[in-house]
Amino acid sequence: MSQHGDYFFCGIGGSGMTPLALIIQARGGRVEGSDRALDQGRNGERFDFLRARGVPLHPQDGSGIRSASQILVTSAAVEETIPDVQAARRAGAAVMTRAQLLAQLFNQAALGVGVAGTSGKSTTVGMIGWILHRAGKNPTVMNGADMKNFIGPGSPFASALVGDGDIFVSEVDESDGSIAHFEPHVAVVNNISLDHKSLAELRTLFRDFIAGAQTAVLNLDNAETAALAAGLKPGQTMTYSLRAASADLLASALIPAPTGIAFKVKARDSGETVMVKLKVPGPHNVSNALAALCVAKFYGVGLAEAASHLSEFSGIRRRLEVVGTANEITVIDDFAHNPDKIAATIQTLHAFPGRLLLMFQPHGYGPIRLMRNALVDCFVGGLNDEDVLVMPEPVYFGGTVDRSVGSSELISEIERCGRHAFAFPDRGGCGDALVKLARPGDRIVIMGARDDSLSHFANAVLRRLDKN
């Protein structure tokens, strides 16, 4: 499938923009871009990677938009005041969002697999992509995070895989409503819970998303997701569960380990049972794996073969990723940013000994305002008496946003409920506190989204521990 044209990506260094730009380039499009982080001297490794791939980069001052023939691609968060957008308006260039372009590519594919849900999308996309790749299906995979299996010496970033088969696997986002643009052949919904929108809005978006699919892959362990099955025709669903015997794929006999988890999976139609050994930990990853096995089964990959490929899956960057250990203190980098993800991370880590020292950086002032009570509840209910939580102010890279509720308001409520919690104006204060508090046996967890520099911060904390 070719995709000719001149595309200019505003915010090309973003985790959702880079893979889309590389897919467009691989399909014959000319790709250029700009990024505020580039102008600010942040995340240099990613921009070096893009330059090495032949992508010209420009300041985010509008200078890269030169003609009406260019197509400006922006994220949903980009405002009209951004110079690139103003330059495109002056030049008469087309402007489209990242989600609109991705949906266009996805809907052109013969077999689009859309992976949706509040949590687990990136890992599930990575699992599906790896199974189908190893099974010779040559899928194109569009992910919002780097898939470790596809990282190599020349590819330090691997959030996209360009294949020449009919299958296009993509993460689909409900947070900005763009899920409405996608027309999947197979629709996966892992779970539905509060994140960016109200539950009433989410129910409508997810119901519409699965309605036209040939098959909907649904998680029976999530009440909201299970309820979606009621509106579908017989034979239109494939279901999975860790508990419900009626599921098409049922997991049992979970054996957790600090860096992985094993389980049995049984297919209801054939009675076939196989053992799955994952290199990623936690019951939530068992659920993600079941979703991937359902998709593989639908596309003709046998359960035993798919399980074998899953055992090779090494995970997604920043999903409970161990950065390293120094002086018997382990540093973990994690993308958790909403109550469900945070709770899953804490639950997974609490299955093994060691105090948790958490730094949670909220991914914006809007989300922290929407999820305030749920975030407080998940930390109060999840943390042990000896655990410690520190929080800097939310991510803010400019723009107009209500900043009336910040981290200190959450920390005050969490502290009132008897947990050890501290707010700091910035990450520097958090880092100092973590290093000062840490003792042998502790796990330091750096949590947050929408900020690639969190990984650099986690590495810096590890280096400081090594010097202590």
Protein Blocks (a to p, Z undefined) as FASTA:
>chain_A
ZZedjdddehklpmklmmmmmmmmmnopacddddfklmnopaklmmmmmmmnopacddde
hpmpmbfkbccdddfklcfklmklmmmmmnopacddfklmmmmmmmmpmbdcddedjehk
lmmmmmmmmmmmmnonopacddfbdcfklgcfklmbccbccdfbfbdcddddfklopmmm
pccfbdcdfbacdfkbcfklmmmmmmmmmmmpmbdcddfkbmklmmmmmmpcehiaccdd
fkbmkbmbdcehiacdfkbccdddddfklopacddddfbecjklmmmmmmmmmmmmmnop
afklmmmmmmmpgbjehiapafbdcehiacdddfbfbfklmmmmmmmmmmpgcddddddd
dfbjklmmmmmmmmmmmmmmmpcfkbccdddddddeedjddfkbcfklmmmmmmmnopac
dddfblklmmmmmmmmpcghiacddedehilklmmmmmmmmmmmmmZZ
